[in-house]
Amino acid sequence: MGRRGPRFLIALALLTAPAAVACGGGGGGGGSPTEPSPSPTLTPSPTATPTPTPVPGPGITFTAASTGPGIVLAQGAGTSASSLTVEVRAAQVTGLYALAFDLDYPAAAVRFQSAAAGPFLGTSGQVSTQVAESTPGHLVVGVTRLGDLAGVDGSGVVLSLVFTPVANGSGAFTFSRNTAFRAEGTTLNLAWAGGTVTVAR
């Protein structure tokens, strides 16, 4: 090809220099290195708050041994945390004129306060009620219609007995020497059932 002069060599150097710069700029792999993504922040799960177990409140309750038929005991509507009403109930009876019985109750847990005739045997003036506590925890009870009246059929409250709690505990109400009478003085053959009191204060 012949010898080429210095001008050709200088021109060649100028033409190839930008290409070299351009190639050199791409050799780094395309810019600054990629930074790693930050790890996600974990949100702790809320701690479940335990629900407290309800604690029974103070009070006094009576559990009947039976609902009848016959003569049974039951908790009366007047019962509260500070007073127990025990009802003597007739359940599905025929010709009831009078009741006579002894009633034992747990004197360590409750104390007898008062008695009142219920509506089953009649209104005031038609019924006589006698309740005496011969010893603590032992009642002697008599309730009867008065005059020339027939016996009563059906179910209802014969007598209400009121007690107050004296200490925590439980115990039985039990009948003894119990008799039911017709108007003519003969006895009625009835089942009798007591119950259990529980005091929690």
Residue pairs with C-beta under 8 A, 6 or more apart in sequence:
56 200
57 81
58 81
58 200
58 201
59 80
59 81
59 199
59 200
59 201
60 79
60 80
60 81
60 82
60 83
60 84
60 110
60 165
60 197
60 198
60 199
60 200
61 75
61 79
61 197
61 198
62 73
62 74
62 75
62 79
62 84
62 86
62 173
62 195
62 196
62 197
62 198
63 75
63 195
63 196
63 197
63 198
64 72
64 73
64 74
64 75
64 193
64 195
65 72
65 73
65 193
65 194
65 195
65 196
66 72
66 191
66 193
67 74
67 91
68 89
68 91
68 92
68 155
68 191
68 193
69 91
69 92
69 93
69 190
69 191
70 91
70 92
70 93
70 190
70 191
70 192
70 193
71 88
71 89
71 90
71 91
71 93
71 99
71 101
71 158
71 175
71 178
71 180
71 190
71 191
71 192
71 193
72 88
72 89
72 91
72 192
72 193
72 195
73 86
73 87
73 88
73 89
73 173
73 193
73 194
73 195
74 86
74 87
74 89
74 195
75 84
75 85
75 86
75 87
76 85
76 86
76 87
76 157
76 160
77 85
78 85
78 160
78 162
79 85
81 201
82 164
82 165
83 113
83 162
83 163
83 164
84 110
84 162
84 163
84 164
84 165
84 197
85 160
85 161
85 162
85 163
86 160
86 161
86 162
86 163
86 173
86 195
86 197
87 118
87 157
87 159
87 160
87 161
88 99
88 118
88 141
88 143
88 157
88 158
88 159
88 160
88 161
89 118
89 120
89 155
89 156
89 157
89 158
90 96
90 120
90 152
90 154
90 155
90 156
90 158
91 155
92 154
92 155
93 152
93 153
93 154
93 155
93 180
93 188
93 190
94 151
94 153
94 188
95 150
95 151
95 152
95 153
95 182
95 183
95 188
96 120
96 121
96 151
96 152
96 153
96 158
96 180
96 181
96 182
96 188
97 121
97 144
97 145
97 149
97 150
97 151
97 152
97 181
97 182
97 183
98 121
98 142
98 143
98 144
98 145
98 180
98 181
99 141
99 142
99 143
99 144
99 158
99 159
99 178
99 179
99 180
99 181
100 141
100 142
100 177
100 178
100 179
100 181
101 141
101 175
101 176
101 177
101 178
101 179
101 192
102 138
102 139
102 140
102 141
102 175
102 176
102 177
102 178
103 138
103 139
103 141
103 161
103 173
103 174
103 175
103 176
103 194
104 137
104 138
104 139
104 172
104 173
104 174
104 176
105 112
105 137
105 139
105 163
105 171
105 172
105 173
105 197
106 137
106 169
106 170
106 171
106 172
106 173
106 197
107 136
107 137
108 166
108 167
108 169
108 171
109 165
109 166
109 167
109 168
109 169
109 170
109 171
109 197
109 199
110 163
110 164
110 165
110 166
110 197
110 199
111 136
111 163
111 164
111 165
111 166
112 133
112 139
112 161
112 162
112 163
113 162
113 163
113 164
114 161
114 162
115 129
115 131
115 141
115 159
115 160
115 161
115 162
116 129
116 159
116 160
116 162
117 124
117 127
117 129
117 143
117 158
117 159
117 160
118 156
118 157
118 158
118 159
118 160
119 156
119 157
120 152
120 154
120 155
120 156
120 157
120 158
121 127
121 143
121 144
121 145
121 152
121 158
122 145
122 149
122 152
125 146
126 145
126 146
126 147
126 149
127 143
127 144
127 145
127 146
128 142
128 143
128 144
128 146
129 141
129 142
129 143
129 159
130 140
130 141
130 142
130 143
131 139
131 140
131 141
131 142
131 159
131 161
132 139
132 140
133 139
133 140
134 140
139 161
141 159
143 158
143 159
144 181
145 151
145 152
145 183
149 183
150 183
151 182
151 183
163 197
165 199
165 201
166 199
167 199
168 199
168 200
168 201
169 198
169 199
170 196
170 197
170 198
170 199
171 196
171 197
172 194
172 195
172 196
173 194
173 195
173 196
173 197
174 194
175 192
175 193
175 194
178 192
179 187
180 187
180 188
180 190
181 187
181 188
182 188
